[in-house]
Amino acid sequence: MVFLNLLTFGLWGKVGRLAHYAFDAVLISTILAGMKRSTGLTPSFKKEALTENKDINHWIDKYLGVGEWVMDQSVAIAGSSSWFERKR
């Protein structure tokens, strides 16, 4: 591992940290999507108040969309698994 770290000039640890932050960001977005699905509560980001930049508003929508996609995939996988059953 030390040899790999020397070969990559210390970038190996930075890639791991970046992956950790990315996973945490997706997890937070998924939690927000789950809250929206189960309670109807949505984050009240006044995007226009945050910034008037349309690119940043687009990225906020994409970020929250990733959580929705992960939530959809998780429900689909759990629904097709024998480990879970629907009770309503």
C-alpha positions as CSV (number, residue, x, y, z in Angstrom):
1,M,0.0,0.0,0.0
2,V,2.9,2.4,0.8
3,F,4.4,1.6,-2.6
4,L,1.1,2.3,-4.3
5,N,0.9,5.6,-2.4
6,L,4.4,6.5,-3.6
7,L,3.5,5.6,-7.2
8,T,0.4,7.8,-7.2
9,F,2.0,10.7,-5.4
10,G,-0.4,10.4,-2.5
11,L,-3.5,10.5,-4.7
12,W,-4.8,7.1,-3.5
13,G,-5.9,8.5,-0.2
14,K,-7.5,11.5,-1.8
15,V,-9.5,9.2,-4.1
16,G,-10.8,7.3,-1.1
17,R,-11.8,10.4,0.7
18,L,-13.6,11.7,-2.5
19,A,-15.5,8.4,-2.8
20,H,-16.5,8.6,0.9
21,Y,-17.8,12.2,0.4
22,A,-19.7,11.2,-2.8
23,F,-21.3,8.2,-1.0
24,D,-22.3,10.5,1.9
25,A,-23.8,13.0,-0.5
26,V,-25.9,10.3,-2.3
27,L,-27.0,8.9,1.1
28,I,-28.2,12.4,2.2
29,S,-30.1,12.8,-1.1
30,T,-31.7,9.4,-0.7
31,I,-32.8,10.2,2.9
32,L,-34.4,13.4,1.6
33,A,-36.2,11.4,-1.2
34,G,-37.4,8.9,1.4
35,M,-38.8,11.7,3.6
36,K,-40.6,13.1,0.5
37,R,-42.1,9.7,-0.3
38,S,-43.2,8.7,3.2
39,T,-44.3,12.1,4.6
40,G,-44.7,14.4,1.6
41,L,-42.2,16.8,3.1
42,T,-39.8,18.3,0.7
43,P,-36.8,20.5,1.3
44,S,-37.9,24.1,0.9
45,F,-34.8,25.3,-0.9
46,K,-35.7,28.6,-2.3
47,K,-33.4,28.1,-5.2
48,E,-33.9,31.6,-6.5
49,A,-32.9,32.9,-3.1
50,L,-29.8,30.8,-3.0
51,T,-28.6,31.9,-6.4
52,E,-30.0,33.2,-9.7
53,N,-27.5,31.1,-11.6
54,K,-29.5,28.6,-13.7
55,D,-26.6,26.1,-13.8
56,I,-26.5,25.8,-10.0
57,N,-30.3,25.4,-9.9
58,H,-30.0,22.7,-12.5
59,W,-27.3,20.9,-10.4
60,I,-29.5,21.1,-7.3
61,D,-32.3,19.4,-9.2
62,K,-29.9,16.7,-10.5
63,Y,-28.6,16.1,-7.0
64,L,-32.1,15.6,-5.6
65,G,-33.0,13.5,-8.6
66,V,-30.1,11.1,-7.8
67,G,-31.7,10.4,-4.4
68,E,-35.0,9.7,-6.1
69,W,-33.4,7.3,-8.5
70,V,-31.5,5.5,-5.7
71,M,-34.8,5.3,-3.7
72,D,-36.6,3.8,-6.8
73,Q,-33.9,1.2,-7.4
74,S,-33.8,0.3,-3.7
75,V,-37.5,-0.2,-3.6
76,A,-37.5,-2.3,-6.8
77,I,-34.7,-4.5,-5.5
78,A,-36.3,-5.0,-2.1
79,G,-39.7,-5.7,-3.7
80,S,-38.3,-8.5,-5.8
81,S,-36.4,-10.0,-2.9
82,S,-37.8,-12.8,-0.7
83,W,-36.3,-11.0,2.3
84,F,-39.1,-8.3,2.2
85,E,-42.8,-8.4,2.0
86,R,-45.5,-5.7,1.6
87,K,-47.9,-5.1,4.4
88,R,-50.6,-2.5,4.0
